[in-house]
Amino acid sequence: MTPVTTLPQLNQLMNSTMIYAVAVGLIAVLLAIILANIFPWEGGNDRSYIKRRIAFIAIGIVAVLSFWMYNDLVVVDHIRNAGFQNMFKACNLKCIGINLGVYLVVSIVLMFAFRHSKFGSILGEEKK
């Protein structure tokens, strides 16, 4: 990674970081769908949705924390100016919101759209 020394380079880095936040959120949704489909239905008094819900929450936490830690520990070291580092750290906090927002909004929309699927069962048992 090239060192960031000018304001246009910092703006470009912050823009690309926000795009990566959206991409990481979408990849986390895809991973949650795949993992939800791996857990089998239990039959009878089916409580497998609890396992899917725990996995869904864990994937969201890991995605957000890993994205934030990578930016905070690796990317910030390539920014030479302390003021620019603070600007990037503020951008990194916005990216946490973007990442989490994309993950939750897209996931919940897909859960409601495919309510009778394994991924849709994360919302809980349906009332009959």
C-alpha positions in Angstrom: 0.0 0.0 0.0 1.3 3.4 -0.9 1.7 6.0 1.9 -1.1 8.6 2.1 0.4 12.0 2.3 -2.1 14.4 0.6 -5.7 15.2 1.1 -6.9 13.8 -2.3 -5.2 10.5 -1.5 -7.0 10.5 1.9 -10.3 11.2 0.2 -9.8 8.4 -2.2 -8.9 6.0 0.6 -12.0 7.0 2.6 -14.2 6.5 -0.5 -12.8 3.1 -1.2 -13.1 2.1 2.4 -16.8 2.9 2.4 -17.2 0.8 -0.7 -15.3 -2.0 0.9 -17.6 -1.7 4.0 -20.6 -2.4 1.7 -18.9 -5.3 0.1 -17.9 -6.8 3.4 -21.5 -6.5 4.6 -22.8 -8.3 1.5 -20.2 -11.0 1.8 -21.3 -11.5 5.4 -24.9 -11.9 4.3 -23.9 -14.5 1.8 -21.9 -16.3 4.4 -24.9 -16.2 6.8 -27.1 -17.7 4.1 -24.7 -20.5 3.4 -24.2 -21.3 7.1 -28.0 -21.2 7.8 -28.5 -23.8 5.1 -25.9 -26.0 6.6 -27.8 -26.5 9.8 -30.4 -29.3 9.4 -34.0 -29.1 10.4 -34.5 -31.0 13.6 -38.0 -32.2 13.2 -40.7 -32.5 15.9 -40.1 -29.6 18.3 -37.7 -27.9 15.9 -35.4 -25.4 17.7 -32.7 -25.3 15.0 -33.6 -21.6 14.3 -31.8 -20.8 17.6 -28.6 -22.2 16.2 -29.1 -20.2 13.0 -29.8 -17.1 15.0 -26.6 -17.5 17.1 -24.5 -18.0 13.9 -26.2 -15.0 12.3 -25.3 -12.8 15.2 -21.7 -14.2 15.4 -21.1 -13.6 11.7 -22.3 -10.0 12.0 -20.1 -9.3 15.0 -17.0 -10.9 13.4 -17.5 -9.1 10.1 -17.8 -5.7 11.7 -15.0 -6.2 14.2 -12.6 -7.6 11.6 -13.2 -4.8 9.2 -12.7 -2.2 11.9 -9.5 -3.9 13.2 -8.0 -4.2 9.8 -8.5 -0.6 9.1 -7.4 0.5 12.5 -4.3 -1.7 12.7 -3.1 -1.9 9.1 -4.4 0.9 7.0 -3.9 3.7 9.5 -0.2 2.9 9.7 0.2 4.0 6.0 -1.2 7.5 6.7 1.6 9.8 7.5 -0.2 12.9 8.9 -1.7 12.6 12.4 -4.7 14.9 11.4 -5.3 12.6 8.4 -5.2 9.6 10.7 -7.9 11.1 12.8 -10.0 11.9 9.8 -9.7 8.3 8.6 -10.6 7.0 12.1 -13.8 9.0 11.9 -14.5 7.5 8.5 -13.8 4.0 10.0 -16.5 4.6 12.6 -18.9 5.5 9.8 -17.9 2.4 7.9 -18.9 0.3 11.0 -22.4 1.7 10.7 -22.4 1.1 6.9 -21.2 -2.4 7.3 -23.7 -3.3 10.1 -26.5 -1.5 8.4 -26.0 -3.3 5.1 -25.7 -6.6 6.9 -28.9 -6.1 9.0 -31.1 -4.5 6.3 -30.3 -6.9 3.5 -30.6 -9.9 5.8 -33.9 -8.9 7.3 -35.4 -8.2 3.9 -34.2 -11.6 2.6 -35.6 -13.3 5.8 -39.0 -11.8 5.2 -38.9 -12.5 1.5 -38.0 -16.2 2.0 -39.9 -16.7 5.2 -40.3 -20.5 4.7 -36.5 -21.1 4.1 -33.9 -22.0 6.6 -32.5 -18.5 6.4 -36.0 -17.1 7.0 -36.4 -19.2 10.1 -33.8 -17.1 11.9 -36.6 -14.7 12.7 -38.2 -17.4 14.8 -41.1 -19.9 14.5 -44.0 -18.9 12.4 -47.4 -18.6 14.1 -49.9 -21.0 12.5 
